[in-house]
Amino acid sequence: MTVEARRLRILMVLESEFPVARGGGSEIQLRTLGEALRKRGHRVTVLTPRLALGPQATASRHFGLAVGRLAYPRIRVLGGLVMLARMALFLRGHGRRYDAVHVHIAHHLALVCCAVAPTVGLRSVVKVSGWWELGRGLMRPDGGLLARLVRPLWRRVDAWQSVSTRISAALAGLGVAPERVHAIPNAIDLKRFPARDAARPAGTPRTLVFVGRLAPEKDLRNLVRAWSQACGGRSDRRLWLVGTGREMKPLQRLVEKLGCAGNVEFLGHRDDISAVLAQADVGVLPSLMEGLSNTLLEFMASAMPVLASRVSGSEDLVKPGRTGWLHEPGDVSGMVKALRAMDAADDAELAVMGRNARAEVERHAACDRVIDQLLTAYSPDTVVGLKRMEAC
């Protein structure tokens, strides 16, 4: 490119607190992207609501990023309206300080940005972070009167970040112009998840691992049912469930009922996820709904094949027979079939699939590649190759 490169000022907007104690998908992505952009010389400011259970400082710095929080009354409905008004006033008063606003979920605050950003010359980038926005949120085609009323605001978005081919197709179905849709996946910091190249120690069971919230949408009860049929009672296979959530007790009772307590382990919340993954052989992600799971990227970066449901994001990266196995969401018999295919593969085959998985995520979601794509979405006339720094 011959256009002069310049450093950008990016406002990133979240509807959740930042930082969070145990991390969520959007929060993890914002930190990853913010740190990488800052290392390249760009300026990033984060704006969030001041939530009751989150940090209470009006302004602070975390991970080198400036964070501002908007207060609002803790009154149902009224509090939400005040928050939207305060967001609009912030953009009206300060929007010209930034080159682009990047909203990390297509929901209420995104609508405010869509309405106000054009009035202050601010470029808007909205990320559809999960299938939830299109299936249950304000963008769903059958969303009723409110969804129809706000639809014109979505047309004001300058650039959409779509994290999967399924989301891109859904945006096209809603009439979004193709040139406004940027197929940019979630980013993975490959340095945090080095590929394991050592063989599993002799006598160690082949280990499958799930990492995430123990929540109904992850469909872990069906995973346990399938596990009991394919691998239950075996000492040479084990399943690790890493995380906490309201499904913990029901899952523990189900494991006991199905006689799988000997090879299903609940590891709880862990801060050393990369170390846990370094001890596992196969990642498991049976979700009923995803956008593009950060956990999926972490599994693959760790050179593990993945056994996953055929949902948004997973279906783009998990290639049956090459990087893992797919089954239909909620299909216990499909899970059993996939587990048995995994079981039949020898360690050498798993190692090859793991290397393929690592290569796939390097091509698709390496942090540096994602930042290059985002810079184009933020400012089409910006050269992505500002003085390259080791961002990720």
C-alpha positions as CSV (number, residue, x, y, z in Angstrom):
1,M,0.0,0.0,0.0
2,T,1.1,3.6,-0.7
3,V,-1.3,5.4,1.6
4,E,0.4,7.0,4.6
5,A,0.2,4.9,7.8
6,R,-1.1,6.5,10.9
7,R,-1.7,5.6,14.5
8,L,-5.4,5.3,15.4
9,R,-7.4,6.1,18.4
10,I,-9.9,3.3,19.1
11,L,-12.8,3.3,21.5
12,M,-13.8,-0.2,22.5
13,V,-17.3,-0.6,24.1
14,L,-18.4,-3.6,26.2
15,E,-21.7,-4.2,27.9
16,S,-20.0,-6.1,30.7
17,E,-17.4,-5.1,33.3
18,F,-13.7,-4.9,32.5
19,P,-11.6,-6.5,33.7
20,V,-13.5,-9.5,35.0
21,A,-12.2,-11.8,37.7
22,R,-12.6,-15.0,35.8
23,G,-12.9,-13.8,32.2
24,G,-15.5,-14.1,29.5
25,G,-15.2,-14.5,25.8
26,S,-15.7,-10.8,24.9
27,E,-13.5,-9.6,27.8
28,I,-10.7,-11.9,26.8
29,Q,-10.9,-10.8,23.2
30,L,-10.9,-7.1,24.1
31,R,-7.8,-7.5,26.3
32,T,-6.0,-9.5,23.6
33,L,-6.8,-7.0,20.9
34,G,-6.2,-3.9,23.0
35,E,-2.8,-5.0,24.2
36,A,-1.8,-5.9,20.6
37,L,-3.0,-2.6,19.2
38,R,-1.2,-0.7,21.9
39,K,2.0,-2.5,21.2
40,R,1.7,-1.4,17.6
41,G,1.4,2.2,18.6
42,H,-2.3,2.7,18.5
43,R,-4.3,4.2,21.4
44,V,-7.1,2.1,22.9
45,T,-9.8,3.3,25.4
46,V,-12.3,0.9,26.9
47,L,-15.8,2.1,27.9
48,T,-18.2,0.0,30.0
49,P,-21.2,0.4,32.3
50,R,-20.3,0.6,36.0
51,L,-21.9,-2.7,37.0
52,A,-22.7,-3.5,40.6
53,L,-20.3,-6.5,40.8
54,G,-17.5,-5.0,38.8
55,P,-14.8,-2.4,39.4
56,Q,-16.3,0.9,40.7
57,A,-13.6,3.4,39.7
58,T,-14.9,5.9,37.1
59,A,-11.5,5.7,35.4
60,S,-8.6,3.3,35.7
61,R,-5.9,1.5,33.7
62,H,-5.6,-2.2,33.2
63,F,-3.2,-4.1,30.9
64,G,-2.0,-0.7,29.6
65,L,-5.5,0.3,28.5
66,A,-7.5,3.3,29.7
67,V,-10.9,2.2,31.1
68,G,-13.9,4.4,31.7
69,R,-17.1,3.4,33.4
70,L,-20.5,5.1,33.1
71,A,-22.6,5.1,36.2
72,Y,-26.4,4.6,36.2
73,P,-29.1,4.0,38.8
74,R,-29.7,0.4,39.9
75,I,-33.4,0.7,38.9
76,R,-34.9,-1.8,36.4
77,V,-35.8,-0.2,33.0
78,L,-35.0,3.3,34.2
79,G,-31.4,2.4,34.9
80,G,-31.0,0.9,31.4
81,L,-32.5,4.0,29.8
82,V,-30.1,6.3,31.8
83,M,-27.2,4.1,30.7
84,L,-28.1,4.5,27.0
85,A,-28.5,8.2,27.4
86,R,-25.1,8.5,29.1
87,M,-23.5,6.5,26.4
88,A,-25.1,8.9,23.8
89,L,-23.9,12.0,25.7
90,F,-20.3,10.5,26.0
91,L,-20.2,10.0,22.2
92,R,-21.6,13.4,21.5
93,G,-19.1,15.1,23.8
94,H,-16.0,13.0,23.2
95,G,-16.5,11.0,19.9
96,R,-14.4,13.3,17.8
97,R,-11.3,12.3,19.9
98,Y,-11.4,8.8,18.3
99,D,-11.1,7.4,14.8
100,A,-13.4,4.4,15.4
101,V,-15.7,2.9,17.9
102,H,-15.5,-0.9,18.1
103,V,-18.6,-2.4,19.9
104,H,-18.0,-6.0,21.1
105,I,-21.6,-7.2,21.0
106,A,-24.5,-6.2,18.7
107,H,-26.9,-5.2,21.4
108,H,-28.2,-2.0,23.2
109,L,-25.0,0.0,23.4
110,A,-24.2,-0.9,19.8
111,L,-27.5,0.7,18.8
112,V,-26.5,3.9,20.6
113,C,-23.2,3.9,18.8
114,C,-25.0,3.4,15.4
115,A,-27.2,6.3,16.1
116,V,-24.7,8.8,17.4
117,A,-21.3,7.9,15.7
118,P,-22.2,9.4,12.2
119,T,-23.2,12.7,13.8
120,V,-19.6,13.2,15.2
121,G,-17.7,11.7,12.3
122,L,-16.8,8.5,14.1
123,R,-16.5,5.3,12.2
124,S,-18.5,2.4,13.8
125,V,-17.4,-1.2,13.8
126,V,-19.9,-3.7,15.4
127,K,-18.8,-7.2,16.2
128,V,-21.4,-10.0,16.1
129,S,-19.7,-12.1,18.8
130,G,-22.0,-15.0,19.1
131,W,-25.0,-16.7,17.5
132,W,-27.1,-15.3,20.4
133,E,-27.4,-11.8,18.8
134,L,-29.0,-13.2,15.6
135,G,-31.0,-15.9,17.3
136,R,-32.3,-14.2,20.4
137,G,-31.1,-10.6,20.5
138,L,-32.1,-7.4,18.9
139,M,-31.0,-8.5,15.4
140,R,-33.1,-11.6,15.1
141,P,-35.4,-11.5,12.0
142,D,-38.5,-12.5,14.0
143,G,-37.7,-10.2,17.0
144,G,-41.1,-8.5,17.0
145,L,-41.9,-4.8,17.1
146,L,-38.7,-3.6,18.9
147,A,-36.4,-5.5,16.5
148,R,-38.2,-3.9,13.5
149,L,-38.1,-0.5,15.0
150,V,-34.3,-0.5,15.5
151,R,-33.5,-2.2,12.2
152,P,-32.8,1.1,10.4
153,L,-30.1,1.9,13.0
154,W,-28.2,-1.3,12.1
155,R,-27.9,0.0,8.5
156,R,-25.8,2.9,9.8
157,V,-22.9,0.6,10.9
158,D,-19.8,1.3,8.8
159,A,-18.2,-2.2,9.3
160,W,-19.5,-5.4,10.7
161,Q,-17.0,-7.9,12.3
162,S,-18.2,-11.4,11.6
163,V,-16.4,-14.2,13.4
164,S,-17.8,-17.1,11.3
165,T,-19.1,-18.0,7.9
166,R,-22.5,-18.7,9.4
167,I,-22.7,-15.2,10.9
168,S,-21.6,-13.7,7.6
169,A,-24.4,-15.5,5.8
170,A,-26.9,-14.4,8.4
171,L,-25.8,-10.7,8.0
172,A,-26.2,-11.1,4.2
173,G,-29.7,-12.5,4.8
174,L,-30.6,-9.4,6.8
175,G,-29.6,-7.2,3.8
176,V,-26.2,-6.0,5.1
177,A,-24.1,-5.0,2.1
178,P,-21.2,-7.4,1.5
179,E,-18.6,-4.7,1.4
180,R,-19.5,-3.8,5.0
181,V,-19.0,-7.3,6.4
182,H,-15.5,-8.1,7.4
183,A,-14.8,-11.8,8.1
184,I,-12.5,-11.3,11.1
185,P,-12.3,-14.2,13.6
186,N,-11.5,-14.0,17.2
187,A,-7.8,-13.7,17.9
188,I,-5.5,-16.1,19.7
189,D,-2.2,-15.3,21.4
190,L,-0.2,-18.2,20.2
191,K,2.6,-17.5,22.6
192,R,0.3,-18.3,25.6
193,F,-0.6,-21.7,24.2
194,P,2.5,-23.4,22.8
195,A,2.1,-26.5,20.8
196,R,2.9,-29.6,22.8
197,D,5.4,-31.8,21.0
198,A,6.2,-34.3,23.8
199,A,4.4,-37.7,23.8
200,R,2.0,-38.5,26.6
201,P,3.8,-40.2,29.4
202,A,3.4,-44.0,29.4
203,G,0.6,-45.2,31.5
204,T,-1.3,-41.9,31.5
205,P,-4.9,-42.1,30.3
206,R,-5.8,-40.4,27.1
207,T,-7.4,-37.2,28.3
208,L,-10.3,-35.2,26.8
209,V,-10.9,-31.8,28.2
210,F,-13.7,-29.3,28.2
211,V,-13.0,-25.7,29.4
212,G,-15.8,-23.1,30.0
213,R,-18.8,-22.3,32.0
214,L,-20.8,-25.3,33.2
215,A,-24.0,-23.9,31.7
216,P,-27.0,-25.5,29.8
217,E,-26.0,-24.1,26.4
218,K,-22.7,-26.0,26.6
219,D,-24.8,-29.3,26.5
220,L,-22.5,-31.1,29.0
221,R,-25.2,-33.4,30.3
222,N,-25.5,-35.0,26.8
223,L,-21.7,-35.1,26.7
224,V,-21.7,-37.1,29.9
225,R,-24.4,-39.4,28.6
226,A,-22.4,-40.0,25.4
227,W,-19.2,-40.5,27.4
228,S,-20.8,-43.2,29.5
229,Q,-21.7,-45.1,26.4
230,A,-18.4,-44.7,24.6
231,C,-15.8,-44.6,27.3
232,G,-17.5,-45.1,30.7
233,G,-15.7,-47.3,33.2
234,R,-12.4,-47.3,31.3
235,S,-9.2,-46.6,33.2
236,D,-7.3,-45.7,30.0
237,R,-9.6,-42.8,29.1
238,R,-10.6,-39.7,31.2
239,L,-12.7,-36.6,30.8
240,W,-11.8,-33.3,32.5
241,L,-14.4,-30.7,33.0
242,V,-12.7,-27.3,33.7
243,G,-14.9,-24.5,35.0
244,T,-17.7,-23.6,37.3
245,G,-21.4,-22.8,36.9
246,R,-24.9,-23.8,37.8
247,E,-24.7,-27.1,36.0
248,M,-22.0,-28.3,38.4
249,K,-24.2,-30.2,40.8
250,P,-26.6,-31.7,38.2
251,L,-23.6,-32.9,36.3
252,Q,-22.0,-34.4,39.3
253,R,-25.2,-36.3,40.1
254,L,-25.5,-37.5,36.5
255,V,-21.9,-38.7,36.5
256,E,-22.6,-40.7,39.7
257,K,-25.8,-42.1,38.3
258,L,-24.2,-43.3,35.1
259,G,-21.2,-44.9,36.9
260,C,-18.6,-42.6,35.3
261,A,-17.1,-41.1,38.5
262,G,-14.0,-43.1,38.0
263,N,-13.0,-41.3,34.8
264,V,-14.8,-38.0,34.8
265,E,-13.1,-35.3,36.9
266,F,-14.3,-31.8,37.8
267,L,-11.3,-29.5,38.0
268,G,-13.2,-26.3,38.9
269,H,-12.0,-22.9,37.9
270,R,-8.3,-22.8,36.8
271,D,-6.1,-19.8,36.1
272,D,-3.4,-22.0,34.5
273,I,-5.4,-23.1,31.4
274,S,-2.4,-23.4,29.2
275,A,-0.8,-25.8,31.6
276,V,-4.0,-27.9,31.8
277,L,-4.2,-28.1,28.0
278,A,-0.6,-29.1,27.9
279,Q,-1.6,-32.3,29.8
280,A,-4.6,-33.1,27.6
281,D,-4.9,-34.9,24.3
282,V,-8.3,-33.9,22.8
283,G,-10.5,-30.8,23.3
284,V,-14.2,-31.2,23.6
285,L,-16.8,-28.5,22.8
286,P,-20.4,-29.8,22.6
287,S,-22.1,-26.4,22.7
288,L,-25.6,-25.8,21.4
289,M,-24.7,-22.3,20.4
290,E,-21.4,-20.4,19.8
291,G,-20.1,-17.5,17.7
292,L,-16.4,-18.5,17.6
293,S,-15.3,-20.1,20.8
294,N,-12.1,-18.8,22.4
295,T,-11.7,-22.2,24.0
296,L,-11.8,-23.8,20.5
297,L,-8.9,-21.6,19.4
298,E,-7.0,-22.4,22.6
299,F,-7.4,-26.2,22.1
300,M,-6.2,-25.9,18.5
301,A,-3.3,-23.6,19.4
302,S,-2.2,-26.2,21.9
303,A,-2.0,-28.7,19.0
304,M,-5.0,-30.8,20.1
305,P,-7.7,-32.2,17.7
306,V,-11.2,-31.1,18.8
307,L,-14.4,-33.0,19.1
308,A,-17.1,-30.4,18.6
309,S,-20.7,-29.7,17.7
310,R,-21.4,-28.4,14.2
311,V,-22.2,-24.8,15.3
312,S,-21.0,-21.3,14.2
313,G,-17.2,-21.1,14.3
314,S,-16.5,-24.7,15.2
315,E,-17.7,-25.8,11.8
316,D,-15.2,-23.5,10.1
317,L,-12.1,-24.8,11.9
318,V,-12.8,-28.4,12.8
319,K,-12.3,-30.5,9.7
320,P,-13.5,-34.1,10.2
321,G,-10.6,-36.5,9.8
322,R,-8.0,-33.7,9.7
323,T,-8.4,-31.4,12.8
324,G,-11.1,-33.3,14.7
325,W,-14.6,-34.7,14.7
326,L,-18.0,-33.0,14.3
327,H,-21.5,-34.0,15.5
328,E,-24.8,-32.3,15.3
329,P,-25.7,-30.1,18.3
330,G,-27.6,-32.0,21.0
331,D,-27.2,-35.3,19.2
332,V,-26.1,-37.9,21.8
333,S,-25.7,-40.7,19.2
334,G,-23.6,-38.4,17.1
335,M,-21.4,-37.6,20.1
336,V,-21.0,-41.3,20.8
337,K,-20.0,-41.9,17.1
338,A,-17.5,-39.1,17.3
339,L,-16.1,-40.3,20.6
340,R,-15.6,-43.8,19.2
341,A,-13.8,-42.4,16.2
342,M,-11.5,-40.6,18.5
343,D,-11.1,-43.7,20.6
344,A,-10.1,-45.7,17.5
345,A,-7.4,-43.3,16.5
346,D,-3.9,-44.1,17.8
347,D,-1.6,-41.6,19.4
348,A,0.3,-41.0,16.2
349,E,-2.9,-40.1,14.3
350,L,-3.9,-37.8,17.1
351,A,-0.5,-36.1,16.9
352,V,-0.9,-35.5,13.2
353,M,-4.4,-34.1,13.7
354,G,-3.1,-31.9,16.5
355,R,-0.4,-30.4,14.3
356,N,-3.0,-29.8,11.6
357,A,-5.2,-28.0,14.2
358,R,-2.3,-25.8,15.2
359,A,-1.5,-24.9,11.6
360,E,-5.2,-24.2,10.9
361,V,-5.5,-21.7,13.8
362,E,-2.2,-20.1,12.8
363,R,-3.6,-19.4,9.4
364,H,-7.0,-18.4,10.5
365,A,-6.8,-16.6,13.9
366,A,-3.2,-15.6,14.8
367,C,-3.3,-12.4,16.6
368,D,-1.1,-10.4,14.2
369,R,-3.3,-11.4,11.3
370,V,-6.5,-10.4,13.0
371,I,-5.1,-7.0,14.0
372,D,-4.1,-6.4,10.3
373,Q,-7.7,-7.1,9.3
374,L,-9.2,-5.0,12.1
375,L,-7.1,-2.0,11.2
376,T,-8.6,-2.1,7.7
377,A,-12.1,-2.2,9.2
378,Y,-11.2,0.7,11.5
379,S,-9.7,2.9,8.8
380,P,-9.7,1.7,5.2
381,D,-6.9,4.2,4.3
382,T,-4.6,3.0,7.1
383,V,-1.6,0.9,6.2
384,V,-1.7,-2.2,8.5
385,G,2.0,-2.4,8.5
386,L,2.9,0.4,10.8
387,K,6.3,-0.3,12.3
388,R,5.8,-4.0,13.2
389,M,6.2,-4.8,16.8
390,E,5.9,-8.2,18.3
391,A,2.3,-7.8,19.2
392,C,1.3,-11.4,20.1
